[in-house]
C-alpha cells in the first residue's frame, strides 16, 4: 500500500489557491458557501500490477489538487482501504485476485453512495457495460492517459461511458487476434509425441526406438514438421513446443507441478 501526504506550508497554500482563487476570497466567497471541490481530490487506486499503479499515480498527480489516498492490490484491500480512507474517486481493475473489483464495489455501494468509481479493463468487455452503468461512474481502457481524461470528466460532474472511446477500444482489441493465416496448423498425435520427445532432448534415433519406428521415418516426420510450422531447425521445434504449450514442462510456480499453459495440443 502507498500513501501520499498533502503538501504543507507554502505548497499547501499554493494548491488551495489553485482550486479556490484569491479573487473569490476578496469578494467574501469562501469554501464553506460554495460547491467548489475541496483543495485536494482524494483518489484511491485498486490495481494488482505494481508498475501500472506507479505509472497511473504519476499521471494523476501531475496537478497539485490531487493526492493518492491509498493503493490496493486486490478487492479485499479495496474494501478495507476505502472504508478507512474514504477516497473521492476510486479507480479499480475489474479483474483482481481475492475479490473481483466489481464484487468489491457492489459491497461498498451498500453504504457509500457519494464516491465516484471508475472501472478499468485491458480489453473492451461489451457484455459488462450494462451491468456497470448505474453502479459505477465510468468505464475505460487500462491506459494512464485515458484514465486521467476520464477522471477529469468525473471531476466535472459527468459520467464516463464514451461510445467513441468504446468503439476505438474494441477495434484495438481486434489487432491482438492472429490473422487466419497465422493460426497454428493441426498436428497429428504422432507429431505431437515426436515434438514432446524432441523437447526432452531425445535424438531422432532414440525417438525411433521409443515409438517403434525407423530412424528414416522419424527424419521424415521432423522434416515435414519443420515445413508445416515454417521452422528451420530441430532446435527451433523445441522452442516452438515451449512457447505454444505443446509440452507439459516442469514449472515450480504451478500447483500442478508442470506448466498449465492451455493450448490446442494439451
C-alpha positions as CSV (number, residue, x, y, z in Angstrom):
1,X,0.0,0.0,0.0
2,X,1.3,3.5,-0.7
3,X,0.2,6.9,0.6
4,X,0.9,10.5,-0.4
5,X,0.5,13.2,2.2
6,X,-0.9,16.6,1.1
7,X,1.6,19.4,0.8
8,X,2.1,21.6,3.8
9,X,3.1,25.2,4.2
10,X,3.6,27.3,1.1
11,X,3.0,24.3,-1.2
12,X,-0.3,23.6,0.5
13,X,-1.4,27.2,0.2
14,X,-0.5,27.2,-3.5
15,X,-2.5,24.0,-4.0
16,X,-5.5,25.6,-2.2
17,X,-5.4,28.8,-4.2
18,X,-5.2,26.9,-7.5
19,X,-8.6,25.4,-6.7
20,X,-10.0,28.4,-4.8
21,X,-8.7,31.7,-6.4
22,X,-7.8,34.7,-4.2
23,X,-10.3,36.9,-6.2
24,X,-13.2,34.9,-4.8
25,X,-11.9,35.3,-1.3
26,X,-11.7,39.1,-1.7
27,X,-15.4,39.0,-2.7
28,X,-16.3,37.2,0.6
29,X,-16.8,33.9,-1.1
30,X,-15.3,31.0,0.8
31,X,-15.1,27.3,0.5
32,X,-17.9,27.0,3.1
33,X,-20.5,28.7,1.0
34,X,-19.7,27.3,-2.4
35,X,-19.8,23.9,-4.2
36,X,-16.2,24.1,-5.4
37,X,-14.3,20.9,-4.9
38,X,-12.0,20.6,-1.9
39,X,-8.4,21.6,-2.2
40,X,-7.3,18.0,-2.6
41,X,-9.2,15.4,-4.5
42,X,-8.5,12.1,-2.8
43,X,-8.0,9.2,-5.3
44,X,-7.9,5.5,-4.4
45,X,-6.3,3.0,-6.8
46,X,-7.1,-0.7,-6.9
47,X,-4.8,-2.4,-9.4
48,X,-2.8,-5.7,-8.9
49,X,0.1,-4.7,-11.2
50,X,2.7,-2.6,-9.3
51,X,4.2,-1.0,-12.4
52,X,0.8,0.2,-13.7
53,X,-0.1,1.6,-10.3
54,X,3.2,3.6,-10.4
55,X,2.6,5.0,-13.9
56,X,-1.0,5.8,-13.0
57,X,0.0,7.6,-9.8
58,X,2.5,9.8,-11.7
59,X,-0.1,10.7,-14.3
60,X,-2.8,11.5,-11.9
61,X,-0.7,13.6,-9.6
62,X,0.7,16.0,-12.2
63,X,-1.7,18.6,-10.8
64,X,-1.4,19.8,-7.2
65,X,-5.1,19.5,-6.5
66,X,-5.0,15.7,-6.2
67,X,-3.5,13.2,-3.8
68,X,-3.5,9.4,-3.7
69,X,-5.5,8.3,-0.6
70,X,-4.5,4.6,-1.0
71,X,-3.3,1.9,-3.3
72,X,-4.8,-1.6,-3.2
73,X,-3.6,-4.7,-4.9
74,X,-6.9,-6.8,-4.7
75,X,-10.6,-6.5,-4.0
76,X,-10.3,-7.2,-0.2
77,X,-7.8,-4.4,0.2
78,X,-10.0,-2.1,-1.8
79,X,-12.9,-2.7,0.6
80,X,-10.8,-2.3,3.7
81,X,-8.9,0.9,2.5
82,X,-11.9,2.7,1.1
83,X,-13.7,2.2,4.4
84,X,-10.7,3.6,6.3
85,X,-9.5,6.4,4.0
86,X,-12.7,7.3,2.0
87,X,-11.4,8.4,-1.4
88,X,-13.5,10.8,-3.5
89,X,-12.7,8.8,-6.7
90,X,-11.8,5.1,-6.8
91,X,-10.1,3.7,-9.9
92,X,-10.3,-0.1,-9.9
93,X,-9.4,-3.0,-12.1
94,X,-12.5,-5.2,-12.7
95,X,-10.5,-8.4,-12.5
96,X,-8.4,-8.6,-9.3
97,X,-7.4,-11.5,-7.0
98,X,-9.1,-12.4,-3.8
99,X,-12.3,-10.5,-4.6
100,X,-13.0,-9.0,-8.0
101,X,-13.3,-5.3,-8.5
102,X,-16.9,-5.5,-9.3
103,X,-17.8,-7.5,-6.3
104,X,-15.9,-5.1,-4.0
105,X,-17.7,-2.1,-5.4
106,X,-21.1,-3.8,-5.0
107,X,-20.4,-4.2,-1.3
108,X,-19.1,-0.7,-0.9
109,X,-22.1,0.8,-2.7
110,X,-24.4,-0.5,0.0
111,X,-23.1,2.2,2.4
112,X,-21.3,4.6,0.1
113,X,-23.3,6.5,-2.5
114,X,-21.1,9.5,-2.9
115,X,-17.8,8.1,-4.1
116,X,-17.2,8.1,-7.9
117,X,-16.0,4.7,-9.2
118,X,-14.1,4.3,-12.5
119,X,-13.7,0.7,-13.8
120,X,-10.8,-0.5,-15.9
121,X,-10.0,-3.5,-18.1
122,X,-7.2,-4.1,-20.5
123,X,-9.5,-5.3,-23.3
124,X,-13.0,-3.9,-24.0
125,X,-15.8,-6.0,-22.5
126,X,-19.0,-5.1,-24.2
127,X,-21.0,-7.5,-22.1
128,X,-20.2,-5.8,-18.8
129,X,-21.1,-2.2,-19.8
130,X,-24.8,-2.6,-19.0
131,X,-24.1,-4.1,-15.5
132,X,-21.6,-1.3,-14.8
133,X,-24.0,1.5,-15.6
134,X,-25.9,2.5,-12.5
135,X,-23.2,1.1,-10.2
136,X,-20.1,2.9,-11.3
137,X,-19.5,6.3,-12.8
138,X,-17.2,5.3,-15.7
139,X,-15.5,2.6,-17.7
140,X,-12.4,2.9,-19.8
141,X,-9.2,1.3,-21.1
142,X,-6.4,0.5,-18.7
143,X,-4.2,3.3,-20.1
144,X,-2.9,6.1,-17.8
145,X,-3.7,8.9,-20.2
146,X,-7.2,7.7,-20.9
147,X,-7.8,7.2,-17.2
148,X,-6.7,10.7,-16.5
149,X,-9.1,12.1,-19.1
150,X,-11.9,10.0,-17.6
151,X,-11.1,11.3,-14.1
152,X,-11.3,14.9,-15.4
153,X,-14.8,14.1,-16.7
154,X,-15.8,12.7,-13.3
155,X,-14.5,15.9,-11.6
156,X,-16.6,17.9,-14.0
157,X,-19.7,16.1,-12.7
158,X,-20.1,13.9,-15.7
159,X,-20.0,10.1,-16.0
160,X,-17.6,8.5,-18.5
161,X,-19.2,5.9,-20.8
162,X,-17.8,7.3,-24.0
163,X,-19.1,5.5,-27.1
164,X,-16.4,6.8,-29.4
165,X,-13.8,5.5,-26.9
166,X,-15.6,2.2,-26.7
167,X,-15.6,1.7,-30.5
168,X,-11.9,2.6,-30.8
169,X,-11.0,0.4,-27.8
170,X,-12.9,-2.5,-29.3
171,X,-11.2,-2.1,-32.7
172,X,-7.8,-2.0,-30.9
173,X,-8.6,-5.3,-29.3
174,X,-9.1,-7.0,-32.7
175,X,-5.4,-6.3,-33.5
176,X,-4.5,-8.7,-30.7
177,X,-6.0,-11.6,-32.6
178,X,-3.9,-13.6,-35.1
179,X,-5.0,-13.4,-38.7
180,X,-6.4,-16.7,-40.0
181,X,-3.2,-17.3,-42.0
182,X,-1.2,-17.4,-38.8
183,X,-3.4,-19.9,-36.9
184,X,-1.4,-22.9,-35.8
185,X,-1.9,-26.0,-38.1
186,X,-3.5,-29.1,-36.7
187,X,-0.9,-31.7,-35.6
188,X,-1.3,-35.5,-35.6
189,X,-0.9,-37.4,-32.3
190,X,2.4,-38.9,-33.6
191,X,3.7,-35.5,-34.5
192,X,2.9,-34.2,-31.0
193,X,4.7,-37.2,-29.5
194,X,7.8,-36.5,-31.6
195,X,7.8,-32.9,-30.6
196,X,7.5,-33.9,-27.0
197,X,10.4,-36.3,-27.2
198,X,12.5,-33.8,-29.0
199,X,11.7,-31.3,-26.3
200,X,13.1,-33.8,-23.8
201,X,16.4,-33.8,-25.7
202,X,16.0,-37.2,-27.4
203,X,17.8,-37.8,-30.7
204,X,16.0,-39.0,-33.8
205,X,17.4,-42.5,-33.2
206,X,16.2,-42.5,-29.6
207,X,12.7,-41.3,-30.7
208,X,12.6,-44.0,-33.3
209,X,13.3,-46.7,-30.7
210,X,10.7,-45.3,-28.3
211,X,8.0,-45.2,-31.0
212,X,8.9,-48.4,-32.7
213,X,9.6,-46.6,-36.0
214,X,12.7,-46.4,-38.2
215,X,15.1,-43.5,-37.9
216,X,14.4,-42.7,-41.5
217,X,10.6,-42.3,-40.7
218,X,11.4,-40.0,-37.8
219,X,13.7,-38.0,-40.0
220,X,10.8,-37.6,-42.5
221,X,8.4,-36.6,-39.7
222,X,10.8,-34.0,-38.4
223,X,11.4,-32.6,-41.9
224,X,7.6,-32.4,-42.5
225,X,7.1,-30.7,-39.1
226,X,9.6,-28.1,-39.8
227,X,8.0,-27.3,-43.2
228,X,4.4,-27.3,-41.7
229,X,5.4,-25.0,-38.8
230,X,7.7,-22.8,-41.0
231,X,10.8,-23.6,-38.9
232,X,14.4,-24.1,-40.0
233,X,15.9,-26.5,-37.5
234,X,15.0,-29.0,-34.8
235,X,16.2,-26.6,-32.1
236,X,13.5,-24.2,-33.3
237,X,11.0,-27.0,-32.9
238,X,11.9,-27.3,-29.3
239,X,11.4,-23.6,-28.7
240,X,8.1,-23.7,-30.6
241,X,6.9,-26.5,-28.2
242,X,7.7,-24.5,-25.1
243,X,6.1,-21.3,-26.5
244,X,2.9,-22.9,-27.5
245,X,2.4,-25.2,-24.6
246,X,2.7,-28.4,-26.6
247,X,4.8,-30.0,-23.8
248,X,4.0,-30.0,-20.1
249,X,7.3,-28.7,-19.0
250,X,8.2,-28.7,-15.3
251,X,7.1,-25.5,-13.6
252,X,7.8,-24.9,-9.8
253,X,5.4,-22.0,-9.8
254,X,2.4,-24.2,-10.7
255,X,0.4,-26.1,-8.1
256,X,0.2,-29.0,-10.6
257,X,4.0,-29.2,-10.8
258,X,4.0,-28.6,-14.6
259,X,3.2,-25.9,-17.0
260,X,-0.5,-25.5,-17.2
261,X,-0.5,-23.2,-20.3
262,X,-3.6,-24.1,-22.2
263,X,-3.3,-24.8,-26.0
264,X,-4.8,-26.9,-28.7
265,X,-2.1,-29.5,-28.1
266,X,-2.8,-30.4,-24.4
